[in-house]
Structures are given as C-alpha cells and as structure tokens.
Amino acid sequence: MGTTQLEAVQEPKYWHLKSVLSDALDSEFAVGEILPNERDLAARFGVARATLRQALDQLELEGRLQRRRGVGTTVAPPRIGVPVGSGSHAWPDEQELWEPVGVTREAAPASIARMLGTDRSAHVHTVRRVRARHGQTVAAQLMYVPAASVPGLGDAPAAPEAVLAELGRLDLAGQDRTVELGSARAEDARELDRLPGAPVLVVTTRYTVEDRTVAVSVDTYRADTCRLTFSDDGSVIAS
Amino acid sequence: MGTTQLEAVQEPKYWHLKSVLSDALDSEFAVGEILPNERDLAARFGVARATLRQALDQLELEGRLQRRRGVGTTVAPPRIGVPVGSGSHAWPDEQELWEPVGVTREAAPASIARMLGTDRSAHVHTVRRVRARHGQTVAAQLMYVPAASVPGLGDAPAAPEAVLAELGRLDLAGQDRTVELGSARAEDARELDRLPGAPVLVVTTRYTVEDRTVAVSVDTYRADTCRLTFSDDGSVIAS
C-alpha cells in the first residue's frame, strides 16, 4: 500500500492517462480527427472527467490536441516551424514577413517605455501587424516606435507603412530577443483564433542603433501550432 | 441583455478577474508573499472557485504567480533572463553552463533518431545535465550523442565528462535551435522542482559538422521563472 501511494504521488493519475491517450492518438486516430466527447472518453478509460481533462490539458500543451469552440477536440497536425531569425537579420528581411493591420499613437505600457527609455506618458507609434504561415495566422505583433526614432514623420499620426518605411531608414546595429511563455490578450486571441488566456510564446525584440533602443516589438505566437526556429545563418530550417 | 451576453462570450469572466487580481498583486502584495487561500479569494472577489482558479492559471502562465506544493500560491519575482546563446557560440562556451548528472546508453526516442539520422534501435550516449542560474535549477538537458560522433570512445559505456570531452574535439560548423511549448516529463519535473506536466519551454538544438548532425540536445526550461534571451553577439542581456 505504501509503495502504491508513493508512486501515486510521484506520477499523478492524469500523467499515466496522458501516456495511454498519447499512444491511442498514434495508433487509432488521424490528424484532424475529432475525439469522442469527454464523457465517453472518461468512461472508456475508467477515469473521472476531472482526471481526463487534466490529461487533455497536457496533450494540448504539447501540441498533440487542439480544442476549438464549436468543433471539439481534434488531433493536431505537427507544429509549424516558424523562423524567428538570427542576429544577421536586418530590417528588410523582417519587414516582409508581417502584414500591417493598423496603427495607434498612444502611451506605451510601462514595461515598454522602460525598454525604450521614453517618458511613461510620451506617445509612441504602435504598429499592429500579423504574420501568416502556410495560410494560417501564427502571430500578432505590436511594434512600438517612439517619435524620436522617426523624426521625418513629426508628431502627427501616420499610416503603418509610413512609420515602418521611416524606421527602415535607420542603420540597424543589433537586435536582442527574449522568448517567454504568456497568455493571449483578448485582441491577440481574436487575431490568432484562440480564446483569451490561451498559452502563447511571446517574443520581445529590442532593435538598437548605436546602443540606443529605437524600437521594441512584442510578437505573440500561437504556442499550440508553432515551434520557433533559430539558426546560425538566418536560413529557414525545415521543421 | 443580448449585449451583456455577447460581451461575456468575448471576454470570459475569469479574464476580467485576472486583470483585477493583477492590479491587486501590484498594489497590495510583495514578491514572495503568500496569497489567501482560494476560498477566501473567491469570496473576496465574489466569484465561483472554478472562475478564480482559471484566473490564477492565467497569472501563473504569465509568471506573476507561483504555486508550490506545501507552500501555496505566492507572488512571483520577475522572470530570470537565461541566455540561450546565438549562432556564434561554439562548444566550449556552451559546455560550461551545464553540470553533468548522469549518462545512459540506450535507443533514442524516434523523433531524435530521425534528427540524428541513426537507426531507430541504435544506442546513443545520452548525457543528462542541469543548468543553474542565481542558485536555482532552471533547466534539465538530455544531450544525445551517437557513437559515430565520438569514435574515440568505442561502443562501451563512458562517463558523461568523457562523452562531452570527445564531442568537444569536433569542429562545430553550426547549430540550429527550435523553441516550443511543452509539458515537463516526470524526470525533468523532479529536477526542476515542478509537478509533472507543468508548462516548460523546450529548446531543441541540432549540432552540425559538415551538414552532418553530430548531436542533438533537448533542454527543458522552467517556463514560470525563465525568459530565454537571444542576442547578436552572444553577450548576456540584462533581463
């Protein structure tokens, strides 16, 4: 009894169920196939629905399952490899990947203002873009550009293309990136066809010219369908 | 009535609660402070415990909260920036970051064997290492090294240091990395002081010599406490 209980602590019930389900996905289901509903699945594997849901949560985290409103739970295709670039990327390469969908001119969030070294209340051009791959929107971007980085535009509102064109005139010296786990904000979730709060990979890039941060982008990638790829030479890696 | 229901669909209740909780964390709690229990919190904000739990899940995903067995839910410190390197890194820089904890010699998982181009049943040296930062274990690594990459060792089992030393003799040509969301396997979870299935960032690196893959490492980073940093020149970025 003692051993059994110890093992139960070390490996939760849903964890074992996850392995069993994972094998079933490999052997019995095709990509895109809809799984039986939770009640039927719980009955088949002889577990409580709460346990089943935990196991489904794990498989969703690992990109094996997709849960979509109005569709149900389906077997996910392999994740798409999305090149996030290397240090050798410059403006032009990056720009072509993204499609502008709007721009605002407002105060940046506190964390962004800190990175830009701007006054908290200073307005920045915030260009909103999306990135598609294989016909699917995989990422939503907010590119924060302080007025000082695009002096040619003056203080007036400008079209996203104008902001980006002016930014592109800068001779980019470097870019630093961080990747972390986040949850989709409502606006990003809509563009990514996810529920608000869904796990996402957040890539924050600081663009520098002569040690000065001239722009910061916050790119929100779907964590369920994407794997971010980095390479030495900027070449695309097959996933 | 219609409008209210529509808004409820667009922005779930837990999403609004998350914002309210997030503000409360900023204004009322210090880093490391233990939150009241779920029953008290649910009562304070007038929500069902299921709703509260969803909001806490979101805040945990975003790295604002930590939930630990036997401790409860605490306010998380800012995430640690962990340099994952750039293309300019070579073996020696990388090696110093990791501490070997063991080695096995067994068949690699199917996905790894595919990347290595080895026979599915071929044994590979699998070195297990951990990486600490600021005194905390932040990542667990499995480095898969086929016998062909370390001919000096022969087929016999070898100490982890011997495998790595032999591997370090290769003149590394390149390395490709992918970053994706995963869930912690039981063994990794133990080393990272997490529950099995906790969200993790999985960094898979393919090391190449003359277009040949000589080793593959799978690094599992804590997603709650880490942000992975990448830079042009391999320098460490302040988080």
Interface residues (C-beta under 8 A of the other chain):
Chain A: Q10 E11 P12 Y14 W15 K18 Q54 D57 Q58 L61 E62 G63 R79 G81 V84 S86 G87 S88 G174 Q175 D176 R177 T178 V179 E180 L181 G182 S183 A186 L195 P196 G197 P199 L201 A223 D224 C226 R227 L228 T229 F230 S231 D232 D233 I237 S239
Chain B: Q10 E11 P12 Y14 W15 K18 Q54 D57 Q58 L61 E62 G63 R79 G81 V84 S86 G87 S88 G174 Q175 D176 R177 T178 V179 E180 L181 G182 S183 A186 L195 P196 G197 P199 L201 A223 D224 C226 R227 L228 T229 F230 S231 D232 D233 I237 S239
